[in-house]
Amino acid sequence: MIKFVNITACIAAILSTIICVDSQAQQVYYNDGRPSASLRMPCKDEGIVMQYGDGKDSCDTYGAREAVVNKEGDTYYLFYDGAGKDGWISCLAESKDLRKWTKKGTVLSLGDAARNDYKSASSPWVIKEGNEWHMFYIGTPNTTPPPYRIPAFPYLTMKAKSNSLRGPWIKQYDVTPLPPKENSYYTVTSSPGFIVRHNNEYIMFFSAATHDNNITKRTLGIARTKDLNSSWKINDQPIFPLDEQIENSSVYYEPANKTWFLFTNHIGIDEKYGEYTDAIWVYWSKDIYNWNRDNKAVVLDSSNSVWAKGAIGMPAVIKAGNKLALLYDAGEGEDFGHMFRSIGLAWMNLPLKVPVRKSK
């Protein structure tokens, strides 16, 4: 028996399905063949919440980058890289709501000419043990010329400690947390990342980079320790292949589905601008020690940012009520450079769900 159907409704349903799939598959392809992400995680951008340029003692005259957020009591503490008159140095800002920030100035200083933080002391990640805060920050003896003084390889992890997030921070030059290693995946970068305490040890998702035929390859690695005042044990293999081209990390554990979510910024490439930080990606895994490069999605890029249509940099996530807040740096408009970036804020609904491709 022939069964009549509503053709208009069928066509509408098919088109709806196609559009739904398309919205999740706005995949960017790179001219050098580096991997891309085909899925997206829903994220709503709020815009700039901390503008560069008015920090104390000209500490962020040329830009504010690499936001790292922590919370103690009812106060959020934001460490960020201030590109100032003396170089890129870690600064502090405080907030009660993640939207209005009070800048406090620098929390670190440059070392003398014999130290690895002679030209930059920036991008600190912290964790509290007992009554003491432990800081792991980037040091480098190399930068581009003034006035911008952009940090250059090698990017090294250095150590400081304090009884308060506000400092003062005491540098521990006798500790080398992540020593670089020849013939490894972290020859020119072994810089700090998100730290979590798990299975009676500390795990750090650190940034790693090396040169391969004069091409910089970037990925993330895992380092582990039970003693925060010692060198960490670095896993022999990175968690993702070097051609993934990612750096920096921020991790959130979703108890609702027992899944770890790792946020990172991706390095894209453009024929006109060359390499630049083009998007924030997220990876997910049930096992904190093992990750699959295929389990990834785009979180934020020029298509869903309300103010940044060029470079979008390092992410930091923190739970705020029933949402996950995402702080990041970017240049306003179509700005693909390293300088004159501000800090933006975006939101994701909780519980965080693994992105899936919708099918018919």
C-alpha positions as CSV (number, residue, x, y, z in Angstrom):
1,M,0.0,0.0,0.0
2,I,1.3,3.4,-0.9
3,K,1.8,5.7,2.1
4,F,1.5,9.4,1.5
5,V,3.8,11.7,3.4
6,N,4.2,15.5,3.9
7,I,7.0,16.3,1.5
8,T,7.5,19.8,2.8
9,A,8.0,18.5,6.3
10,C,10.4,15.9,5.1
11,I,12.5,18.4,3.2
12,A,12.5,20.8,6.2
13,A,13.7,17.9,8.5
14,I,16.5,17.0,6.1
15,L,17.7,20.6,5.8
16,S,17.5,21.0,9.5
17,T,19.7,18.0,10.0
18,I,22.2,19.1,7.4
19,I,22.5,22.6,8.9
20,C,22.9,21.0,12.3
21,V,25.8,18.9,11.1
22,D,27.3,21.8,9.2
23,S,27.3,24.0,12.3
24,Q,29.4,21.5,14.1
25,A,31.8,20.9,11.2
26,Q,33.1,24.3,10.3
27,Q,36.5,22.8,10.0
28,V,39.5,25.0,9.3
29,Y,42.2,23.4,7.0
30,Y,45.8,24.7,7.2
31,N,48.0,25.1,4.2
32,D,50.8,23.1,5.8
33,G,48.5,20.2,6.6
34,R,48.6,20.5,10.4
35,P,45.7,18.8,12.2
36,S,42.4,20.6,12.7
37,A,39.3,20.1,14.8
38,S,35.9,19.4,13.3
39,L,33.7,19.6,16.4
40,R,32.7,22.6,18.5
41,M,31.9,23.0,22.2
42,P,29.2,25.6,22.9
43,C,30.7,28.7,24.4
44,K,29.3,32.3,24.7
45,D,31.8,35.1,24.6
46,E,31.1,38.2,26.8
47,G,34.0,40.3,25.5
48,I,36.8,42.3,27.1
49,V,36.8,42.4,30.9
50,M,40.3,43.8,31.4
51,Q,41.9,46.2,29.0
52,Y,45.6,46.5,28.7
53,G,47.5,49.8,29.2
54,D,46.7,51.2,32.7
55,G,48.6,48.9,35.0
56,K,50.7,50.3,37.8
57,D,54.1,51.6,36.9
58,S,53.5,51.0,33.2
59,C,53.5,47.3,33.8
60,D,51.1,46.4,30.9
61,T,51.7,49.4,28.6
62,Y,52.1,47.1,25.5
63,G,49.6,44.4,26.4
64,A,48.1,42.0,28.9
65,R,48.4,38.3,28.1
66,E,48.2,34.7,29.4
67,A,45.6,34.9,32.1
68,V,45.9,32.4,35.0
69,V,43.0,32.5,37.4
70,N,42.7,31.2,41.0
71,K,40.1,31.7,43.7
72,E,40.6,32.0,47.5
73,G,37.6,32.9,49.7
74,D,35.4,35.2,47.7
75,T,38.2,36.7,45.6
76,Y,39.5,35.8,42.2
77,Y,43.2,36.3,41.6
78,L,44.4,36.8,38.1
79,F,48.0,36.5,37.2
80,Y,48.7,37.9,33.7
81,D,51.7,38.8,31.6
82,G,52.1,42.5,31.5
83,A,54.2,43.7,28.6
84,G,55.7,46.8,30.2
85,K,58.6,49.1,30.0
86,D,61.0,46.5,31.4
87,G,59.7,43.4,29.6
88,W,57.1,40.8,30.1
89,I,56.6,40.3,33.9
90,S,53.8,38.6,35.8
91,C,51.2,41.0,37.2
92,L,48.2,40.6,39.5
93,A,44.6,41.7,39.3
94,E,41.8,40.9,41.7
95,S,38.0,40.6,41.3
96,K,34.8,39.5,43.0
97,D,32.9,38.6,39.9
98,L,35.4,37.9,37.1
99,R,34.2,41.1,35.3
100,K,35.6,44.1,37.2
101,W,39.3,43.8,37.9
102,T,41.5,45.9,40.2
103,K,45.1,45.8,39.0
104,K,47.8,45.5,41.7
105,G,51.0,45.7,39.6
106,T,53.9,43.2,39.2
107,V,54.3,40.3,41.5
108,L,57.7,39.1,40.1
109,S,60.9,40.9,39.1
110,L,63.6,40.2,36.5
111,G,66.6,38.4,37.6
112,D,70.2,39.6,37.2
113,A,72.2,38.8,34.1
114,A,73.3,35.4,35.4
115,R,69.8,34.1,35.8
116,N,67.4,32.5,33.4
117,D,64.7,35.0,34.1
118,Y,66.9,37.9,33.2
119,K,64.6,39.1,30.4
120,S,61.2,37.7,31.4
121,A,59.5,36.3,34.5
122,S,56.0,35.5,33.4
123,S,53.0,33.1,33.0
124,P,52.9,31.7,36.6
125,W,50.9,28.6,37.6
126,V,50.3,28.1,41.3
127,I,49.1,25.4,43.7
128,K,48.7,25.4,47.5
129,E,50.2,22.8,49.8
130,G,49.4,23.3,53.4
131,N,49.8,27.0,54.2
132,E,52.2,27.7,51.4
133,W,51.7,28.6,47.7
134,H,54.1,27.2,45.1
135,M,54.5,29.1,41.9
136,F,56.0,27.8,38.6
137,Y,56.7,30.6,36.1
138,I,58.4,31.1,32.7
139,G,61.9,32.5,32.7
140,T,64.0,33.3,29.6
141,P,67.3,35.2,29.1
142,N,66.2,36.1,25.5
143,T,63.8,38.6,24.0
144,T,63.3,40.6,20.9
145,P,64.6,44.2,21.0
146,P,62.9,47.0,22.9
147,P,60.3,48.3,23.3
148,Y,58.2,45.2,23.0
149,R,60.7,42.6,24.3
150,I,58.8,39.5,23.2
151,P,60.2,36.5,25.1
152,A,62.2,34.1,22.9
153,F,63.5,30.5,23.3
154,P,64.3,28.8,25.5
155,Y,61.2,29.0,27.7
156,L,62.1,27.5,31.0
157,T,60.2,26.7,34.2
158,M,61.3,28.5,37.4
159,K,60.1,28.3,41.0
160,A,58.9,30.7,43.7
161,K,56.9,30.4,46.9
162,S,54.7,32.6,49.1
163,N,52.3,32.4,52.0
164,S,49.8,34.5,50.0
165,L,48.7,34.8,46.4
166,R,49.4,38.5,46.8
167,G,53.0,37.7,47.6
168,P,55.7,38.6,48.3
169,W,57.0,35.7,46.2
170,I,60.5,34.3,47.1
171,K,62.3,32.9,44.1
172,Q,63.9,29.5,44.5
173,Y,66.8,29.5,42.0
174,D,68.1,26.3,43.4
175,V,65.1,24.4,42.1
176,T,64.9,23.4,38.4
177,P,61.4,21.9,38.0
178,L,61.4,21.0,34.3
179,P,64.9,20.8,33.0
180,P,65.0,20.8,29.1
181,K,66.6,17.7,27.5
182,E,68.5,17.2,24.3
183,N,66.9,15.0,21.7
184,S,63.5,15.2,23.3
185,Y,60.2,16.7,22.5
186,Y,60.9,19.6,24.9
187,T,64.3,20.9,23.8
188,V,63.4,24.6,23.5
189,T,60.3,24.8,25.7
190,S,59.5,23.1,29.0
191,S,57.3,25.8,30.4
192,P,54.7,25.4,33.2
193,G,51.0,24.6,32.9
194,F,48.0,23.6,34.9
195,I,48.7,21.5,38.1
196,V,46.4,19.0,39.7
197,R,46.8,16.7,42.7
198,H,45.7,13.2,41.8
199,N,46.6,9.7,43.1
200,N,48.8,11.1,45.9
201,E,51.0,13.0,43.4
202,Y,51.1,16.3,41.5
203,I,50.5,16.3,37.8
204,M,51.5,19.2,35.6
205,F,50.4,19.6,31.9
206,F,53.4,21.5,30.7
207,S,54.1,23.1,27.3
208,A,56.7,21.4,25.2
209,A,58.4,22.4,21.9
210,T,61.3,21.4,19.8
211,H,62.7,22.2,16.3
212,D,62.2,19.8,13.5
213,N,63.9,20.8,10.2
214,N,63.8,24.4,11.3
215,I,60.1,24.1,12.0
216,T,58.9,24.6,15.6
217,K,56.7,21.8,16.8
218,R,54.5,22.2,19.9
219,T,52.6,19.9,22.2
220,L,51.8,19.2,25.8
221,G,53.5,16.8,28.1
222,I,52.9,15.4,31.6
223,A,55.3,15.9,34.5
224,R,54.8,14.3,37.9
225,T,56.2,14.8,41.4
226,K,55.4,14.2,45.1
227,D,57.8,17.0,46.2
228,L,57.0,20.5,44.8
229,N,60.5,21.7,45.7
230,S,62.3,19.2,43.5
231,S,62.7,18.4,39.8
232,W,59.6,16.8,38.3
233,K,59.7,13.4,36.4
234,I,58.8,14.1,32.8
235,N,57.0,11.4,30.8
236,D,59.1,10.1,27.9
237,Q,56.3,10.7,25.4
238,P,54.0,13.8,25.0
239,I,50.3,13.3,25.5
240,F,49.7,14.4,21.8
241,P,52.0,14.2,18.8
242,L,54.2,17.2,18.1
243,D,52.4,18.2,14.9
244,E,49.2,19.0,17.0
245,Q,50.7,22.5,17.4
246,I,49.2,23.4,20.8
247,E,50.6,25.2,23.9
248,N,49.5,26.1,27.4
249,S,46.9,24.2,29.5
250,S,44.0,24.6,31.8
251,V,42.1,21.5,33.1
252,Y,38.6,21.0,34.5
253,Y,37.2,17.8,35.9
254,E,33.5,17.2,35.4
255,P,32.1,15.0,38.1
256,A,28.8,14.5,36.4
257,N,30.4,12.3,33.6
258,K,33.7,11.6,35.3
259,T,35.6,13.3,32.4
260,W,38.7,15.4,32.3
261,F,38.6,18.4,30.0
262,L,41.9,20.0,28.9
263,F,41.8,23.5,27.4
264,T,44.7,24.8,25.3
265,N,45.4,27.3,22.6
266,H,46.1,26.2,19.1
267,I,48.8,27.6,16.8
268,G,47.4,28.1,13.3
269,I,49.1,29.3,10.2
270,D,48.2,31.9,7.6
271,E,49.9,32.7,4.3
272,K,50.0,36.4,5.1
273,Y,50.7,36.4,8.9
274,G,52.5,33.2,9.4
275,E,51.9,31.3,12.6
276,Y,49.6,32.8,15.3
277,T,47.4,31.6,18.1
278,D,44.2,31.2,16.2
279,A,41.8,29.3,18.6
280,I,41.2,27.7,21.9
281,W,40.7,23.9,21.7
282,V,39.5,21.4,24.3
283,Y,40.4,17.7,24.6
284,W,38.6,15.2,26.8
285,S,39.5,11.9,28.5
286,K,38.3,9.6,31.3
287,D,41.9,8.8,32.1
288,I,44.0,11.8,33.2
289,Y,47.2,10.1,32.1
290,N,46.0,9.1,28.6
291,W,44.6,11.3,25.9
292,N,43.4,10.7,22.3
293,R,44.2,13.5,19.8
294,D,40.9,12.8,18.0
295,N,38.8,13.7,21.0
296,K,38.9,17.4,20.6
297,A,36.8,20.4,19.6
298,V,37.1,24.1,19.0
299,V,35.8,26.3,21.9
300,L,36.6,29.8,20.9
301,D,37.9,31.4,17.7
302,S,37.2,34.4,15.4
303,S,33.8,32.9,14.5
304,N,32.3,33.1,18.0
305,S,34.3,35.8,19.7
306,V,32.5,39.1,19.8
307,W,35.6,41.2,19.7
308,A,38.6,39.2,18.6
309,K,38.8,38.3,14.9
310,G,42.5,37.6,14.7
311,A,44.8,36.1,17.4
312,I,43.2,34.4,20.4
313,G,45.6,33.1,23.1
314,M,46.0,31.2,26.2
315,P,42.8,29.9,28.1
316,A,42.2,29.6,31.8
317,V,39.0,28.0,33.2
318,I,37.4,28.1,36.6
319,K,34.0,27.1,37.9
320,A,31.8,30.1,38.8
321,G,28.3,29.0,40.0
322,N,26.6,26.8,37.5
323,K,28.9,27.8,34.7
324,L,32.5,27.4,33.6
325,A,34.3,30.7,33.1
326,L,36.9,31.0,30.4
327,L,39.5,33.8,30.5
328,Y,41.7,34.4,27.6
329,D,43.8,37.0,25.8
330,A,43.3,38.4,22.3
331,G,43.9,41.4,20.1
332,E,40.9,43.5,19.4
333,G,39.6,43.3,15.8
334,E,41.7,41.7,13.1
335,D,44.9,41.8,15.2
336,F,47.3,38.9,14.6
337,G,50.3,40.1,16.5
338,H,51.8,39.4,19.9
339,M,51.3,42.9,21.4
340,F,48.4,45.1,22.6
341,R,46.2,42.2,23.8
342,S,43.5,42.4,26.5
343,I,41.8,39.8,28.6
344,G,38.4,38.5,27.6
345,L,35.7,36.4,29.3
346,A,33.5,33.6,27.9
347,W,31.1,31.1,29.5
348,M,30.2,27.4,29.1
349,N,27.2,25.7,30.8
350,L,27.7,23.0,33.4
351,P,27.8,20.1,33.6
352,L,30.3,20.2,30.8
353,K,29.4,17.7,28.1
354,V,31.5,15.9,25.5
355,P,30.8,17.3,22.0
356,V,29.3,14.9,19.6
357,R,28.6,15.0,15.9
358,K,24.9,15.1,15.3
359,S,23.7,12.6,12.7
360,K,20.5,12.2,10.8
